[in-house]
Amino acid sequence: MQSILNRDTLHQGLSQVIGGVEKRQTMPILGNVLIDANEKQLKLTATDLEIQLETIISGQVQEPGKITVNARTFNDIVRSLPAEQEVNLALKDNFLEIKCQNSIFKLSTLPAEEFPHLDTEPDSQSVEIKQDILANMLNLTHFSMANQDVRYFLNGMLIELESSFIRCVSTDGHRLSLAEHQLANEQNSQQIIIPRKTVLELTRALNANAQSNITLHMGKSQIRTKIDNLSIISKLIEGRFPDYKRVIPEHNSIEVKINRNNLKSVLQRASILSGDKNSGAQFHLNNDLIEIETTNSDQEQSKENIPVDYQGDPLKIAFNINYFNQLINVLNQEYIITKFENPESSALIYPEDNSDITCRYVLMPMKI
């Protein structure tokens, strides 16, 4: 195997697939990237047996061949090389030789034949959606996924097809995020749970400004898609996602309209004193005013008022300040609507204006 590539092109390709490498390696080969040089291009593949990332980059292939090398070491070397320079890759005596200007590196290899691949399965159905729509739906919901929860089905995101709608839903049991978009065509009803790692890789790969279409190929235990020159195959999480529709409050009667930027600024200042990720903030609601109060373990305190659109009885309710901050940070509309009922019930939060994507959020209250 021998190839000549542009350093920036090679670095971009490695950056696209490096997320598929197993960090805690159960097998040495899972720490490697497969380099497949053929004709005028190189194919780079990484997998952890749950997700497989594959990209194609252009280059001069002088001698076709396949080999695997440690992905992170290879990526670190390429990243350190001067920009826009030629990089020569050559397989010599079972070592991959990397040349760039006056630099020469030799990396140990493992045979390409040992590299595992995820087999593709037949589709249950395929859904076409614009890149920017899916990117924004994931951005609006991914932060509510659980992380290493014993309820394994919460460590991912629900993708639901129902009639002509596609929904992204995530929850960790304390909060819930939902984003919904109406598709051009009717779809068969289907629910799949995409692992957390796959959601994050999709979020990295999708272009939030690109309006080109991509296709999601959904199977019984797998999802596949191609984003530009990057192919993604991922296993699905087995299990039944909670009935999220039962969690969304429908009868909260206390409605408050809040300027999002004002609330964001106050919450950011209030969080300065809350070092604990589970710290709460108390919301004191009165006519045309919310007072947000925080207190930490050292009895340090912050209080700040912001004007709101509300007329009604006083209400005092507490929420996890970090959860509220994360929610506010993904929205960009001028005003949000927050619906309460009582200090023990969940709050329903959504932007006043929805565009192509309708989103709703549910926050469980805290006891302080």
C-alpha positions in Angstrom: 0.0 0.0 0.0 1.3 3.5 -0.9 -0.6 6.8 -1.2 0.0 10.5 -1.3 -2.6 12.7 0.4 -3.1 16.3 1.4 -2.6 16.7 5.1 -5.8 18.7 5.7 -7.9 16.2 3.7 -6.4 13.3 5.7 -6.9 15.1 9.0 -10.5 15.9 8.2 -11.2 12.3 7.3 -9.7 11.0 10.5 -11.7 13.5 12.5 -14.9 12.2 11.0 -14.3 8.6 12.1 -12.3 8.9 15.3 -15.5 9.0 17.4 -16.2 5.4 16.4 -13.0 4.1 18.0 -13.4 2.1 21.2 -11.9 4.1 24.1 -11.8 1.2 26.5 -10.5 -1.4 24.2 -11.7 -5.0 24.7 -9.7 -6.0 21.6 -6.6 -4.2 20.3 -8.1 -4.0 16.8 -11.0 -1.9 18.0 -8.4 0.9 18.8 -7.4 0.9 15.2 -8.6 2.6 12.0 -8.9 0.6 8.8 -7.1 2.2 5.8 -8.3 0.9 2.5 -6.4 2.4 -0.5 -8.1 1.7 -3.8 -7.9 3.5 -7.1 -8.0 7.3 -6.5 -9.3 7.3 -2.9 -8.8 6.1 0.6 -11.6 4.7 2.7 -11.2 5.1 6.5 -13.3 3.0 8.9 -13.6 2.9 12.7 -15.9 0.8 14.9 -16.6 -0.2 18.5 -19.0 -3.0 17.3 -21.9 -0.7 18.3 -21.3 2.1 15.8 -19.3 2.1 12.6 -18.1 5.3 10.9 -16.7 5.2 7.4 -15.5 8.1 5.2 -13.9 8.4 1.7 -11.1 10.9 1.0 -9.3 11.7 -2.2 -5.7 11.0 -2.9 -3.1 9.5 -5.2 -3.1 5.8 -4.7 0.2 4.4 -6.1 -0.2 0.9 -4.7 -3.6 -0.4 -3.5 -3.8 -2.2 -0.2 -5.4 -2.4 3.3 -4.0 -2.1 6.8 -5.0 -1.0 10.3 -3.1 1.3 12.7 -3.9 2.8 16.1 -6.4 5.5 15.3 -5.6 8.0 18.0 -1.8 7.9 17.5 -2.3 8.2 13.7 -4.7 11.1 14.2 -2.3 12.9 16.7 0.5 12.6 14.2 -1.5 13.9 11.2 -2.9 16.8 13.3 0.6 17.8 14.3 1.9 18.0 10.7 2.1 21.3 8.8 -1.1 22.4 7.0 -1.6 21.9 3.3 1.5 19.6 2.9 1.7 16.3 1.1 1.6 13.2 3.3 3.1 10.0 2.0 1.7 6.7 3.5 3.5 3.5 2.7 3.4 0.0 4.2 6.9 -1.4 4.8 7.7 -4.6 6.7 4.3 -4.5 8.6 4.9 -0.9 9.6 3.0 2.1 8.2 5.5 4.8 7.3 4.3 8.4 7.4 6.4 11.0 5.6 5.8 14.8 5.5 8.5 17.2 4.6 11.4 16.3 7.0 9.3 14.1 9.4 9.1 10.4 9.2 7.0 8.2 11.5 6.7 4.4 11.7 3.6 2.9 13.3 2.9 -0.8 14.1 0.0 -2.4 12.3 -2.6 -5.2 12.5 -3.9 -7.1 9.5 -7.0 -5.6 7.8 -8.5 -9.2 7.8 -8.8 -9.0 11.6 -10.9 -5.7 11.4 -14.6 -6.3 12.3 -17.4 -4.8 10.3 -21.1 -4.2 11.2 -23.3 -6.1 8.7 -26.2 -4.1 7.2 -29.7 -5.4 7.6 -32.8 -4.9 5.5 -34.7 -1.6 6.1 -38.1 -1.5 7.9 -38.5 1.8 6.2 -36.5 4.8 5.0 -37.2 8.5 5.8 -35.9 11.5 3.9 -35.2 14.6 6.0 -33.2 17.8 5.5 -29.8 18.0 7.3 -30.6 21.3 9.0 -33.9 20.0 10.4 -32.5 16.8 11.8 -29.4 18.7 13.2 -31.6 21.2 15.0 -34.0 18.5 16.3 -31.0 16.6 17.8 -29.6 19.8 19.3 -32.9 20.7 20.9 -33.2 17.4 22.6 -29.9 15.5 23.1 -29.0 17.1 26.4 -31.8 15.3 28.3 -30.5 11.8 27.6 -29.4 9.8 30.6 -25.7 8.8 30.9 -25.0 5.3 32.2 -28.4 4.8 33.7 -29.4 1.3 34.8 -32.5 1.9 32.8 -30.5 1.3 29.6 -33.3 2.5 27.3 -32.9 6.0 28.7 -29.2 6.1 27.6 -30.3 7.2 24.1 -32.9 9.0 22.1 -36.2 7.9 20.9 -36.9 8.5 17.2 -40.6 8.1 16.5 -42.4 8.1 13.2 -46.2 8.6 13.4 -48.3 9.5 10.5 -46.4 12.4 8.7 -44.4 13.4 11.8 -40.9 12.5 13.0 -40.1 13.1 16.7 -36.9 13.1 18.8 -37.5 12.5 22.5 -35.0 12.1 25.3 -35.4 11.9 29.1 -33.3 11.0 32.1 -36.3 10.7 34.5 -36.0 14.3 35.8 -36.6 16.2 32.6 -37.9 15.5 29.1 -37.2 17.1 25.7 -39.3 16.7 22.6 -38.8 18.0 19.1 -41.3 17.4 16.3 -41.3 18.0 12.5 -43.9 17.4 9.9 -42.6 15.4 6.9 -43.8 15.7 3.4 -45.1 12.1 3.2 -47.0 9.7 5.5 -44.9 7.1 7.3 -45.6 3.8 8.9 -45.5 4.1 12.7 -42.2 3.0 14.2 -40.1 3.7 17.3 -36.4 3.1 17.6 -33.9 4.1 20.4 -30.6 5.4 19.1 -27.6 5.0 21.6 -26.2 8.2 23.2 -22.9 7.8 21.3 -24.6 7.6 18.0 -26.7 10.7 18.7 -23.6 12.7 19.6 -21.8 11.5 16.4 -24.8 12.5 14.3 -24.8 15.9 16.0 -21.1 16.3 15.1 -21.6 15.2 11.5 -24.7 17.0 10.5 -24.5 20.6 9.2 -27.1 22.8 10.8 -27.0 25.2 7.8 -27.2 22.6 5.0 -30.6 22.1 3.4 -29.6 19.0 1.4 -31.6 15.8 2.1 -30.3 12.8 3.9 -32.0 9.4 4.3 -32.4 7.5 7.6 -32.6 3.8 6.9 -34.3 2.2 9.9 -34.2 -1.6 10.6 -35.3 -3.7 13.5 -32.0 -3.5 15.2 -30.0 -1.0 13.2 -30.0 2.5 11.7 -27.9 3.7 8.7 -27.4 7.0 7.0 -24.9 8.8 4.8 -24.0 12.5 5.4 -22.0 13.8 2.5 -19.0 11.4 2.3 -19.5 9.9 5.8 -21.5 6.7 6.3 -22.8 5.8 9.7 -24.2 2.4 10.8 -25.3 1.9 14.4 -27.0 -0.8 16.4 -30.2 0.2 18.3 -30.9 0.0 22.0 -33.3 -2.9 22.7 -36.2 -2.1 25.0 -39.3 -0.1 25.3 -39.1 3.7 25.7 -41.4 5.2 28.4 -44.7 6.5 27.3 -43.5 10.1 27.1 -47.0 11.4 26.2 -48.2 10.6 29.7 -45.4 12.8 31.2 -46.3 16.0 29.3 -48.7 18.0 31.4 -51.8 19.1 29.5 -53.8 21.0 32.2 -51.2 23.4 33.8 -53.3 26.5 34.3 -50.6 29.1 35.3 -49.0 30.6 32.2 -46.0 32.9 32.3 -44.4 34.6 29.4 -40.7 35.3 29.9 -38.0 37.1 27.8 -35.5 34.3 27.1 -32.4 36.5 27.1 -33.4 38.0 30.4 -33.9 34.6 32.0 -30.7 33.2 30.5 -28.6 36.1 32.0 -30.2 35.7 35.4 -29.8 31.9 35.5 -26.1 32.2 34.4 -25.4 34.7 37.2 -27.4 32.6 39.7 -25.4 29.4 38.8 -22.1 31.1 39.9 -23.0 30.2 43.5 -24.3 26.7 42.7 -21.2 24.5 42.3 -23.2 21.3 42.6 -24.7 20.0 39.4 -27.9 19.2 41.4 -28.2 22.7 42.9 -31.6 24.2 42.8 -33.0 27.6 42.2 -36.2 28.8 43.8 -38.7 30.7 41.5 -40.9 33.1 43.4 -43.7 34.1 41.0 -45.9 37.2 41.7 -47.7 39.7 39.5 -45.5 40.6 36.5 -42.4 39.5 38.4 -40.2 36.4 39.0 -37.6 36.4 41.7 -34.9 33.7 41.3 -33.1 32.8 44.5 -30.2 30.4 45.0 -28.3 29.3 48.1 -25.3 27.1 48.3 -23.8 24.8 51.1 -21.9 27.8 52.5 -25.1 29.7 52.9 -24.1 32.2 50.2 -27.1 33.6 48.4 -28.2 35.3 45.2 -31.5 37.0 44.4 -32.6 38.7 41.2 -35.9 39.8 39.8 -37.0 39.8 36.2 -40.3 41.2 34.7 -42.7 38.6 33.2 -46.1 38.6 31.7 -48.2 37.2 34.5 -51.2 38.1 36.6 -52.3 35.7 39.3 -51.7 34.2 42.8 -48.1 33.9 44.1 -46.3 30.7 43.5 -43.1 29.3 44.8 -41.4 26.4 43.0 -37.8 25.1 42.7 -35.9 23.6 39.7 -32.5 22.2 39.0 -30.7 25.3 37.8 -28.4 23.4 35.4 -31.3 21.7 33.8 -33.0 25.0 33.2 -29.8 26.5 31.9 -29.3 23.7 29.3 -32.8 24.1 28.1 -32.6 27.9 27.7 -29.3 27.6 25.9 -30.6 25.6 23.0 -33.5 27.9 22.3 -33.1 31.1 20.2 -36.6 32.6 20.2 -37.3 35.9 22.0 -39.9 34.6 24.4 -40.7 31.3 26.1 -43.9 30.2 27.7 -43.7 28.3 31.1 -46.8 26.6 32.4 -47.1 25.7 36.1 -49.8 24.2 38.2 -48.5 23.9 41.8 -45.1 23.4 43.6 -45.3 19.6 43.2 -46.2 19.3 39.6 -44.0 19.4 36.5 -43.6 22.5 34.4 -44.2 22.6 30.7 -41.9 25.0 28.8 -41.8 25.8 25.1 -40.9 28.8 22.8 -43.7 31.2 22.0 -43.0 30.9 18.3 -42.2 27.6 16.5 -40.8 27.4 13.0 -40.4 24.1 11.2 -39.7 22.3 14.5 -42.1 22.2 17.4 -40.4 21.6 20.7 -41.6 21.1 24.3 -39.8 20.5 27.6 -40.9 19.1 30.9 -39.0 19.8 34.1 -39.7 18.0 37.4 -39.6 20.4 40.4 -37.1 20.0 43.3 -37.6 20.1 47.0 -35.3 22.6 48.7 
